[in-house]
Amino acid sequence: MSFNRLAPEDFVVSSDSVTAPLWSAGAPTLTAIYSSSVQEAGSSGNFYLNAYQTASTDDAAEIQFAIAYGNKYGSGSEYYNSAVPGASPTRTIYGQYRNLVLGSETADFAFGGVTQSAFVALSIDRNRYKQSLLPGTWTLKLTYSGDDIYLTDDSLVASSVVFNDAGRVYQIVSGSAGVVDPVNNGYSPLDGSWGLFLPDIGTLLLNCRALNQSTLGLPYGLSANTDNGTNQFYFVAINDGASFTMNSQENISSDYIFVRARNAEFNYSENPSFIAGSTGEVIYNSFINNPQTFPTTIGLYNDNNELLAVAKLSRPLLKDFTKEALVRVKLDF
């Protein structure tokens, strides 16, 4: 076995972004969604509503995203205990996302600088993407009462990236595939942006008041101790819109290592077929002045002589004093 120390210039690090359609079976757009009556009737149905790409009873059915309504004051759902006003599933949902996104138990959500007390969270199922959602490429069409609205994010026009406890934060605006509607810069007339896009946790928070005050008139729960069916209203609006396009993104870092075998190197072998085991002499005289080897494997070791990685060549490489080789090893991480 022969060794050669790698020099600093033998290492090159690069990063590539890999994108792919988000939905099951590589579909770029969801044109219909289905719910599960079993899930709705179960204990989780009071908190969120799962959306599938096909009937939930089909073998191919997979959860695409979940719809959950959060209200700061607990309105829009029944209390856990009538003796404890405000303690309800919608208040629990609001508190969970407040901790996750804002990292606080007291902070309020603001959409485009306007504080609101209610939102609908579209949480993309974690199996749909590897690392994050891809900003500037998605479009969500909502249809209700005969009116439509197209939503996207403002990542392509934002002057800077805002971060919070959930990672990157972009405003949801009216537009399509990252192209912002020029009217009012894509914001609602009075209620700020249409929501927040959180690509690093796969979540959209929709501004309920803005969508309610728009031409959609999309209802949301404001009645205390009453199940107002907000999740179902938004399920219908997404299904009737029949167009939810989104992509996933993954950054892959690669370490390229250039292994060089110069003409005078790696021409002899310690293989038993090459040398005599008892004396260490070359068995065949023709290999003394004109040796030939066929490297098949490259091993990468540290200074403690510990094997860290192995690279296999696609075919044995003929090596002698008249040939040099340069092998590029790629490590993805």
HELIX and SHEET records of a PDB file:
HELIX    1   1 PRO A    8  ASP A   10  5                                   3    
HELIX    2   2 SER A   24  GLY A   26  5                                   3    
HELIX    3   3 SER A   37  ALA A   41  1                                   5    
HELIX    4   4 SER A   43  ASN A   46  5                                   4    
HELIX    5   5 PRO A   89  TYR A   97  1                                   9    
HELIX    6   6 ARG A   98  LEU A  102  3                                   5    
HELIX    7   7 ARG A  126  ARG A  128  5                                   3    
HELIX    8   8 VAL A  183  GLY A  186  5                                   4    
HELIX    9   9 PRO A  199  ILE A  201  5                                   3    
HELIX   10  10 CYS A  208  GLN A  213  1                                   6    
HELIX   11  11 THR A  230  GLY A  241  1                                  12    
HELIX   12  12 SER A  286  ASN A  289  1                                   4    
SHEET    1   A 3 PHE A  11  PRO A  21  0                                        
SHEET    2   A 3 ASN A 247  ALA A 261 -1                                        
SHEET    3   A 3 SER A 132  LEU A 133 -1                                        
SHEET    1   B 3 PHE A  11  PRO A  21  0                                        
SHEET    2   B 3 ASN A 247  ALA A 261 -1                                        
SHEET    3   B 3 ALA A 325  ASP A 332 -1                                        
SHEET    1   C 6 THR A  29  LEU A  30  0                                        
SHEET    2   C 6 PHE A 244  THR A 245 -1                                        
SHEET    3   C 6 THR A 139  TYR A 144 -1                                        
SHEET    4   C 6 ASP A 147  ASP A 153 -1                                        
SHEET    5   C 6 GLY A 167  SER A 176 -1                                        
SHEET    6   C 6 VAL A 162  ASN A 164 -1                                        
SHEET    1   D 6 THR A  29  LEU A  30  0                                        
SHEET    2   D 6 PHE A 244  THR A 245 -1                                        
SHEET    3   D 6 THR A 139  TYR A 144 -1                                        
SHEET    4   D 6 ASP A 147  ASP A 153 -1                                        
SHEET    5   D 6 GLY A 167  SER A 176 -1                                        
SHEET    6   D 6 VAL A 179  VAL A 180 -1                                        
SHEET    1   E10 THR A  29  LEU A  30  0                                        
SHEET    2   E10 PHE A 244  THR A 245 -1                                        
SHEET    3   E10 THR A 139  TYR A 144 -1                                        
SHEET    4   E10 ASP A 147  ASP A 153 -1                                        
SHEET    5   E10 GLY A 167  SER A 176 -1                                        
SHEET    6   E10 GLY A 195  LEU A 198 -1                                        
SHEET    7   E10 THR A 203  ASN A 207 -1                                        
SHEET    8   E10 ALA A 118  ILE A 124 -1                                        
SHEET    9   E10 ILE A  63  ASN A  71 -1                                        
SHEET   10   E10 LEU A  49  TYR A  52 -1                                        
SHEET    1   F 2 PHE A 109  PHE A 111  0                                        
SHEET    2   F 2 VAL A 114  GLN A 116 -1                                        
SHEET    1   G 2 THR A 297  TYR A 301  0                                        
SHEET    2   G 2 LEU A 307  LYS A 312 -1                                        
END                                                                             
